[in-house]
Amino acid sequence: MPCLNEAETIEVCVRKASNFLARSGIKGEVIVADNGSTDESRDLALASGARVVSIANKGYGNALIGGIGAAQGRFVIMADADDSYDFSELDSLVESLRSGNLMVIGNRFRGGIRSGAMPFMHRFIGNPLLSLLGRMFFSSAIGDFHCGLRGIDRAGALKLGLQAPGMEFASEMIVKATLAGWRIAEVPTTLSPTGRSRRPHLRSWRDGWRHLRFLLMMSPRWLMLYPGTFLVAVGVAVQIAIVRGPIMVSGIGFDIHTMLFAGGAVILGVQLILFSVLARAIGVLKNVLPLRPAYSRFLKAFTLERGMLFGSLLGAGGLGLAVYSVTTWTQAHLAALEPTVVMRMAIPSVTLMITGAEIIFSSFLLKFIDIHAPTVDR
């Protein structure tokens, strides 16, 4: 139980957990991971029979990481020490873990959320939206990414490299377990109003952003690759459509001004795609992201020399268009040319030269990173 000034509820939580262990005949212990309480939480927990572990680094994630590290059992079940989850009814979590699942997550939306237990914004917007993004980004089947009641295989958890210090730890557990190919199950869980009178530690906007930030950083595909591919596709299509002359759509004209924005979209899109490649390489190198087979094949195909060749060809194409533009200008005896004519070649020229240079230098940067790691099938 992560604990920070929970004097009003810590006793009942420890008592319920101890009674569950006794009723179920499970050899276990109740650990309170104290995160610097200034009230009577520590003394009350000790008096109730818990083992109190002091966690110096503040934060929900730090408290749970410290508690998991201090635990001695095969399985660890965790939940907040505010009496919002019933520690006397953990049978379904234990059964699920014993059946072979390495992680079990409670689902409050299936089990029931009692009146006053969850704010409206959290219940109908925040939690559903972040859980949806988590399922979409990581192909996860978990319906409630942020339920505080969960059980894990301790030995496996220690290998996940969990390190998120704050509330985003809840997302980190599921994401890293999913990427590692764990068997994860959900069980219906009832959420009750907390038994304390003080303000909760959770801060909606701050902690919501921390969850979203973590999900995006762990998924370079959704953060950069897919948006970048979209920008390149749209930008190239628009430039091709306008290169021979202005076009009209529903009475609205699109000419070189639109073409200029399209060129910018292509350049930004290529940069995002390259960033996604580099971000995943760094993630693999730091053992944060798995080396997927598709990415491994890409690295074998996209060598430094091939990247340089591809970038050089794009740059040469852009340079060729620039030479063509200059030749047209000189043939006009250095007279001022109509911008709508000159820019129709100049914009694609600049776009190709810049993207070619981006690819060349990114190829060098990818070679500097130089991944050598085993492939994880997923």
C-alpha positions in Angstrom: 0.0 0.0 0.0 1.6 3.3 -1.0 1.0 5.7 1.8 1.3 9.5 2.4 -0.6 10.8 5.3 -3.4 8.2 5.4 -3.9 8.1 9.1 -7.7 8.1 8.7 -7.8 4.9 6.7 -4.5 3.0 7.0 -5.7 0.9 9.9 -8.8 -0.4 8.2 -6.9 -1.2 5.0 -4.2 -3.2 6.9 -6.8 -5.0 8.9 -8.8 -6.0 5.9 -5.7 -7.2 4.0 -4.5 -9.2 7.1 -8.0 -10.8 7.5 -8.0 -11.8 3.8 -4.7 -13.5 4.2 -5.9 -15.4 7.2 -9.2 -16.4 5.7 -7.6 -17.6 2.5 -4.8 -19.5 4.2 -2.2 -17.5 2.2 1.2 -17.1 3.6 1.9 -13.4 3.1 2.6 -10.0 4.6 1.1 -6.5 4.4 3.6 -3.9 3.4 3.0 -0.2 3.7 5.3 1.8 1.5 5.5 5.1 3.4 6.4 8.1 1.3 7.2 10.6 4.0 4.0 10.7 6.1 3.9 13.5 8.6 0.8 12.2 10.5 0.4 9.0 12.5 0.2 6.7 9.4 3.4 4.9 10.2 2.6 4.1 13.8 -0.9 3.1 13.0 0.2 0.8 10.3 2.8 -0.9 12.5 0.3 -1.2 15.3 -2.1 -2.9 12.9 0.5 -5.6 12.0 2.0 -4.2 8.7 5.6 -4.0 7.8 6.4 -0.3 7.0 9.0 0.5 4.4 10.3 4.0 4.1 10.5 5.4 0.6 12.6 8.5 0.4 11.9 9.5 -3.2 8.4 11.2 -3.4 5.8 10.0 -5.8 3.2 7.3 -6.3 5.4 5.3 -8.7 8.4 5.6 -6.4 6.4 4.3 -3.4 5.1 1.3 -5.4 8.5 0.5 -6.9 10.0 0.5 -3.4 7.2 -1.6 -2.0 7.6 -4.2 -4.8 11.3 -4.3 -4.2 10.8 -4.9 -0.5 8.2 -7.6 -0.9 9.2 -11.2 -0.3 6.2 -13.1 -1.8 5.7 -14.6 -5.2 2.8 -12.3 -6.0 2.3 -8.7 -5.0 -1.2 -7.1 -4.8 -1.3 -3.4 -4.5 -3.9 -0.7 -4.0 -4.3 2.7 -2.4 -4.4 3.0 1.4 -7.5 5.2 1.3 -10.1 2.4 1.6 -11.4 3.0 -1.9 -10.7 -0.7 -2.8 -11.7 -3.6 -0.6 -8.6 -5.5 0.6 -10.9 -8.2 2.1 -12.1 -9.2 -1.4 -9.0 -10.1 -3.4 -9.9 -13.7 -4.3 -10.4 -13.0 -8.0 -6.9 -11.4 -8.3 -5.2 -14.3 -6.5 -7.0 -16.9 -8.6 -6.1 -15.1 -11.8 -2.4 -14.9 -10.8 -2.4 -18.6 -9.8 -3.9 -19.5 -13.2 -0.8 -18.2 -15.0 -1.4 -14.5 -15.6 1.6 -12.4 -14.8 -0.5 -9.3 -14.2 -4.1 -8.8 -13.2 -5.8 -5.4 -13.4 -9.0 -4.4 -11.8 -11.7 -2.9 -14.0 -13.8 -0.3 -12.2 -16.1 0.3 -15.1 -17.1 -3.4 -15.1 -17.2 -3.8 -11.3 -19.0 -0.7 -10.4 -18.2 2.9 -9.4 -20.2 4.0 -6.4 -21.7 7.4 -6.0 -19.0 10.0 -5.2 -16.1 7.6 -5.8 -14.9 9.2 -9.0 -15.2 12.8 -10.4 -17.4 13.2 -13.5 -14.5 14.3 -15.7 -12.4 11.3 -14.6 -15.2 8.8 -15.1 -16.5 9.9 -18.4 -13.6 11.6 -20.1 -10.2 11.3 -18.6 -10.0 7.5 -17.8 -11.9 6.3 -20.8 -9.9 8.5 -23.2 -6.5 7.6 -21.8 -7.4 3.9 -21.7 -8.6 4.1 -25.3 -5.3 5.6 -26.4 -3.4 3.0 -24.4 -5.3 0.2 -26.2 -4.8 1.8 -29.6 -1.1 2.6 -29.2 -0.1 -0.8 -27.8 -2.7 -3.2 -29.0 -3.7 -3.8 -25.4 -7.1 -5.3 -24.4 -7.1 -3.6 -21.0 -10.3 -1.5 -20.4 -9.2 0.4 -17.3 -5.5 1.5 -17.6 -5.6 3.4 -14.3 -7.3 1.2 -11.8 -5.2 1.2 -8.6 -6.0 -2.3 -7.6 -3.7 -4.8 -9.4 -1.6 -7.9 -8.9 1.7 -8.9 -10.5 4.3 -11.6 -10.5 7.0 -10.0 -8.5 10.0 -11.7 -10.2 8.6 -10.6 -13.6 7.9 -7.1 -12.5 11.5 -6.6 -11.3 12.6 -7.4 -14.9 10.3 -4.8 -16.5 12.6 -1.8 -15.6 9.7 0.1 -14.0 10.9 3.7 -13.2 8.0 6.2 -13.6 8.1 8.2 -10.3 4.5 9.6 -10.4 0.9 8.6 -11.2 1.9 7.6 -14.7 3.4 4.4 -13.1 -0.1 2.9 -13.6 0.3 3.2 -17.3 4.0 2.2 -17.3 3.2 -1.2 -15.7 0.6 -2.1 -18.4 2.6 -0.7 -21.3 5.9 -2.4 -20.4 4.1 -5.7 -19.5 2.3 -5.6 -22.9 5.4 -4.9 -24.8 7.1 -7.8 -23.0 4.3 -10.2 -24.1 2.9 -10.8 -20.7 -0.4 -12.6 -20.1 -2.6 -9.9 -18.6 -6.1 -10.3 -17.3 -8.8 -8.0 -15.9 -11.3 -8.6 -13.1 -14.3 -6.6 -12.2 -13.5 -4.2 -9.2 -15.7 -2.0 -7.2 -14.5 1.5 -6.4 -15.9 3.2 -3.3 -15.5 6.8 -2.0 -12.3 7.3 -0.1 -12.5 7.2 3.7 -10.3 10.3 4.2 -11.3 13.9 4.5 -8.2 15.5 3.1 -7.7 16.5 -0.5 -6.5 13.6 -2.8 -2.9 13.6 -4.0 -4.1 13.1 -7.6 -4.1 16.3 -9.7 -6.3 15.9 -12.7 -4.6 18.0 -15.4 -1.0 17.5 -14.2 -1.3 13.7 -13.8 -3.5 13.3 -16.9 -0.8 15.0 -18.9 1.9 12.8 -17.3 -0.1 9.7 -18.4 -0.6 11.0 -21.9 3.1 12.1 -22.2 4.2 8.6 -21.2 1.9 6.9 -23.7 3.2 9.1 -26.5 6.9 8.7 -25.6 6.5 4.9 -25.5 4.9 4.9 -29.0 7.1 6.7 -31.6 4.8 5.3 -34.3 1.7 7.2 -33.1 3.6 10.2 -32.0 5.8 10.7 -35.1 5.7 8.0 -37.7 2.0 8.1 -38.6 1.6 11.9 -38.5 4.8 12.2 -40.5 3.6 9.7 -43.1 0.3 11.6 -43.4 2.0 14.9 -43.9 4.3 13.5 -46.6 1.4 11.9 -48.5 -0.7 15.0 -48.4 2.2 17.3 -49.2 3.4 15.3 -52.2 -0.2 14.9 -53.5 -0.8 18.6 -53.3 2.5 19.5 -55.0 1.9 17.1 -57.9 -1.7 18.4 -58.4 -0.5 22.1 -58.6 2.9 21.7 -60.4 1.3 22.1 -63.8 -0.9 25.0 -62.9 -3.5 26.3 -60.4 -6.5 24.1 -59.5 -10.0 25.0 -58.5 -12.0 23.0 -55.9 -15.5 24.1 -55.2 -14.8 27.6 -56.6 -11.6 28.0 -54.4 -8.3 28.4 -56.2 -5.1 26.7 -55.1 -1.8 27.9 -56.5 1.8 28.4 -55.5 0.9 29.6 -52.0 -0.7 26.3 -51.3 2.2 24.6 -52.9 4.6 26.3 -50.5 2.7 25.0 -47.5 2.6 21.6 -49.0 6.4 21.7 -49.4 6.7 22.6 -45.7 4.4 19.6 -44.8 6.6 17.2 -46.7 9.8 18.5 -45.0 8.2 18.3 -41.6 6.7 14.9 -42.4 10.1 13.5 -43.4 11.6 14.9 -40.3 9.0 13.2 -38.1 9.5 9.9 -39.8 13.2 10.1 -39.2 12.7 11.2 -35.6 10.5 8.1 -35.1 13.2 5.8 -36.5 15.8 7.4 -34.3 13.6 7.5 -31.2 12.9 3.7 -31.5 16.6 3.1 -31.9 17.4 5.0 -28.7 14.5 3.2 -26.9 15.9 -0.2 -27.9 19.4 0.8 -26.9 18.1 1.9 -23.4 16.1 -1.3 -23.1 12.9 0.7 -22.9 11.4 -0.5 -26.2 11.6 -4.0 -27.8 13.5 -4.5 -31.0 10.6 -5.7 -33.2 11.2 -8.0 -36.2 9.9 -5.3 -38.7 12.3 -2.7 -37.2 15.2 -5.1 -37.2 14.6 -5.8 -40.9 14.4 -2.1 -41.6 17.8 -1.5 -39.9 19.4 -4.2 -42.0 18.0 -2.7 -45.2 18.5 1.0 -44.3 22.3 1.0 -44.1 24.4 4.2 -43.9 25.4 3.8 -47.5 21.9 3.2 -48.8 20.6 6.2 -46.8 23.3 8.4 -48.2 22.4 7.2 -51.7 18.7 7.7 -51.4 19.2 11.2 -49.8 21.7 12.1 -52.6 19.2 11.0 -55.3 16.5 13.2 -53.8 19.0 16.1 -53.4 20.2 15.6 -57.0 16.6 15.7 -58.2 16.0 19.0 -56.4 19.2 20.4 -57.8 18.2 19.3 -61.3 14.9 21.3 -60.9 16.9 24.3 -59.6 19.2 24.1 -62.7 16.1 23.9 -64.9 14.7 27.0 -63.3 17.9 28.9 -63.7 18.2 27.8 -67.3 14.7 29.0 -68.0 15.6 32.3 -66.4 18.7 32.8 -68.5 16.8 31.9 -71.7 14.5 34.7 -70.8 17.5 37.0 -71.0 17.6 37.5 -67.2 14.2 39.2 -67.3 11.9 39.1 -64.3 9.8 36.0 -64.5 6.3 35.5 -63.3 6.5 34.1 -59.7 3.7 31.7 -60.5 5.9 30.1 -63.1 9.3 30.2 -61.3 7.9 29.0 -57.9 6.2 26.0 -59.5 9.7 24.5 -59.9 11.5 26.2 -57.1 9.3 24.9 -54.3 9.6 21.2 -55.3 13.3 21.8 -55.8 13.9 23.2 -52.3 11.7 20.4 -50.8 13.7 17.7 -52.4 17.1 19.1 -51.5 16.1 19.7 -47.8 14.6 16.2 -47.4 17.6 14.6 -49.1 19.9 16.4 -46.7 17.7 15.3 -43.7 18.0 11.7 -44.8 21.7 11.7 -45.3 22.5 13.2 -41.9 19.9 11.0 -40.1 21.6 8.0 -41.7 24.8 9.0 -40.1 23.1 9.6 -36.7 21.4 6.2 -36.9 24.8 4.7 -37.6 26.2 6.5 -34.5 23.5 4.8 -32.4 24.3 1.4 -34.0 21.9 -1.0 -32.3 23.0 -4.5 -31.5 20.2 -6.2 -29.5 18.3 -9.5 -29.7 15.0 -9.5 -31.5 11.8 -9.8 -29.4 9.0 -11.5 -31.4 5.8 -9.7 -31.0 
